[in-house]
Amino acid sequence: MSVSTELLQGDELAYLTVEPARDARTAPLPDELHPRVREALAAQGIGELYTHQAEAWEAAARGEHLIVTTGTASGKTLAFNLPVLDALAGEPKRRALYLYPTKALAQDQLRSLGSFRLPRLRAAIYDGDTEAERRWQVRKWANVILSNPDMLHVGVLPHHDRWGDVLTNLAYVIVDEAHVYRGVFGSHVANVLRRLRRLARVYGADPQFLLASATIANPGELAQALIGAETTVIGADGAPRAERTVALWNPPLTDEELGLRASPLGEASRLLADLVTRESRTLCFAKSRRAAELIHRFTAERLGDDSRLSPYRAGYTPAQRREIERRLLEGELLGVSATNALELGIDVGLLDCVISVGFPGTVASLRQQWGRAGRRGHGVAVLVASEDALDQYFMREPETLLERRVEAAILDHANPRVLDGHVRAAAFEAPIDVADRELLGDAALERAAALPELQKTKAGYVWAGRDYPAARVSLRSTGPEAFTIVEGSTGTMLGIVEEERAYSTVHEGAIYLHLGESYRVQELDFSSRTAVVDAFRGDYYTQAKKETSTAIVEPIRAGRRLGLELSFGRVVVTEQVVGYQKKSIQAQESIALVALELPQTEFETEAIWFVPEPWMLEGLEREPRLLGSLHAAEHSLIALLPLWAMCDRWDIGGLSTNLHFQTGAPTIFVYDGHAGGVGITERGFDSFEGWVEDTVKLLEGCPCEHGCPSCVQSPKCGNLNEPLDKAGALALLERMAGAT
């Protein structure tokens, strides 16, 4: 009896299916491949390529930019390494720049390149940890430089005179894990890459961009948005895949009336313990460090021994990470619990099983996690559901998850809140003139003429300030007025948060998650714009309570959709955080409501909005039912939008009102949670019919009879005391979905 049939049975099993095995499709090594590279591949036992690797080689040989978007462990790294290694073996003076979203991934790639033992390959890392005295050596000596977008933005481009030789000889730019560059971060990175292309041209080079991504719906669109050029998509995966059992596991109900279920952490630990007992190498992904550590502890208690178990989290040194990976690879470890934040950083090969505790937010992320199961043979992939609305929706509608296309990665490099800082930085690096329109775009030229810090000269627009403007721009924020998050005990900077989001995410007493680790905010200092945090070991999380209003600035698109007028455009959102609620992690129960006095914030963003027709609200017109129905519909729409636009739910906000001062009628708004917007709600506008149909399914299958927050509450919403009428929301959305 197999592991899957023996273990995955009982009332908790919501769905079970088998994904068939797939044979490899291969192609011979290219005849023109440099002999030294051919020998290096032979030494690693590589005598042929997968077909997608061969296609990437051919596209690169034609001089095309390309993006490889195939499954986990399909050999994307070799697909982009091969053209680089071949070029450097023939002309070692040429340069290649590799960009990774994390330092750990750059370290992994450095080891991978070193394993080829090519005499003319000189690879080195250049990031914030590189010693000052070594930096000039890397610039002078290395022909493969591994870095990250942040370092490129502030450490390389503003000081391009020091990088003249690198830029002159720059032949390839590798952008790995390209799907990470979406939303605000991706919008900034797109501008950084355009600035890089521009400076390379100043120095006489025109590098090829080779990108690699997890499977997403729009790889060509994403690649073109990132680099500003046409890109060939390599998407037909030629790598083999073992047969894989996929299970959806729903913890048992503990209160049928309320729809409450047993802890998903407990269920995950039970599955992990059983798999370890069966000698199955298993990786368990959880959403936070606290959850990963609880799963580790619960599993050890079940087994009475933790010698073959380990947590795997942020904060480990590369040596510690390598040791855990080695022990798992060699079978010394059988059960490892990790945070979703380390999804990109784990380098493990031969896994039997993967458990995902809670839907990680996107189908693409779930598939990336599950793709690690079954490297040696038959694999098992399990999603253990939480009480979250999306998780329960997938338990009731498994085909909606398993047959769903992965999401589209969205960014907007021309968002003025993002673009302005990069236009200033570009003007500092070299005068901006009409020749830059091709790379920087029309909007950049328009902003250059409008920005007061830029001065028009015969050469173009130049920076007239005394500092260097790149230092003002954080790649993870849409504006300069951001708060820095600092760990109080060490002074370590953990991150930044935009002002308009700071009051709801890092207010005093808030529990803040960073790379899966929990911190409690001790102080929010308005004068220094700093949030001071300390490590938190408690078993609750916090949810802000806000008062929100929305004003329409300008409709941009409108149309008759699902029987009503749907609009997309610019709005101003005004928010004030008035308190926060503590909620227990395991029981999801409210512990306390704490009042706060914080300033009001206001930001302009993009939104969709609609006014239901009167017949859609029949039977729902009276208060409090009207507001409760609108509010629950708004929450449900927010919960489902990440399945149409590749975003996190905290990237989206919403407002529902029984009488909006501009429309004069009941109105629902869903808006981008970042100033300026990054295209999330426009994707919702384009996909409105499917989005609403999904939301109806979400509400139809909920087991409880009333509008409980676990069905329709979204993490973005802080209006915890307002009514939520799920039945009314379902009636409204069903009427919309049925309208022609």
Sequence and secondary structure as in RCSB ss.txt:
>XXXX:A:sequence
MSVSTELLQGDELAYLTVEPARDARTAPLPDELHPRVREALAAQGIGELYTHQAEAWEAAARGEHLIVTTGTASG
KTLAFNLPVLDALAGEPKRRALYLYPTKALAQDQLRSLGSFRLPRLRAAIYDGDTEAERRWQVRKWANVILSNPD
MLHVGVLPHHDRWGDVLTNLAYVIVDEAHVYRGVFGSHVANVLRRLRRLARVYGADPQFLLASATIANPGELAQA
LIGAETTVIGADGAPRAERTVALWNPPLTDEELGLRASPLGEASRLLADLVTRESRTLCFAKSRRAAELIHRFTA
ERLGDDSRLSPYRAGYTPAQRREIERRLLEGELLGVSATNALELGIDVGLLDCVISVGFPGTVASLRQQWGRAGR
RGHGVAVLVASEDALDQYFMREPETLLERRVEAAILDHANPRVLDGHVRAAAFEAPIDVADRELLGDAALERAAA
LPELQKTKAGYVWAGRDYPAARVSLRSTGPEAFTIVEGSTGTMLGIVEEERAYSTVHEGAIYLHLGESYRVQELD
FSSRTAVVDAFRGDYYTQAKKETSTAIVEPIRAGRRLGLELSFGRVVVTEQVVGYQKKSIQAQESIALVALELPQ
TEFETEAIWFVPEPWMLEGLEREPRLLGSLHAAEHSLIALLPLWAMCDRWDIGGLSTNLHFQTGAPTIFVYDGHA
GGVGITERGFDSFEGWVEDTVKLLEGCPCEHGCPSCVQSPKCGNLNEPLDKAGALALLERMAGAT
>XXXX:A:secstr
  HHHHHS STTEEEEEEE  B   EEE  TTS HHHHHHHHHTT  EEEHHHHHHHHHHHTT  EEEE  TTS 
HHHHHHHHHHHHHHH TT EEEEE SSHHHHHHHHHHHHTT  TT  EEE STTS HHHHHHHHHH SEEEE HH
HIIIIIGGGGGGGHHHHHTEEEEEE SGGG  HHHHHHHHHHHHHHHHHHHHTT   EEEEEES  S HHHHHHH
HHSS  EEE    S B  EEEEEE   EEETTTTEE  HHHHHHHHHHHHHHTT  EEEEESSHHHHHHHHHHHH
HHHT  TTEEEE TT  HHHHHHHHHHHHTTS  EEEEEGGGTTT     BSEEEEES  SSHHHHHHHHTTBTS
SSSEEEEEE  SSHHHHHHHH HHHHHT    B    TT HHHHHHHHHHHHHHS B GGGHHHH HHHHHHHHH
 TTEEEETTEEEE SSS GGGG  TT SSS EEEEEETTT  EEEEEEHHHHHHHSSTT EEEETTEEEEEEEEE
TTTTEEEEEE   SEEEEEEEEEEEEEEEEEEEEEETTEEEEEEEEEEEEEEEEEEEEETTT  EEEEEE     
EEEEEEEEEE   GGGGTT  STTHHHHHHHHHHHHHHHHGGGTBS  GGGEEEEEESS TTTSS EEEEEESST
T  SHHHHHHHTHHHHHHHHHHHHHT  SSS  HHHH  TT   TTS   HHHHHHHHHHHHH  
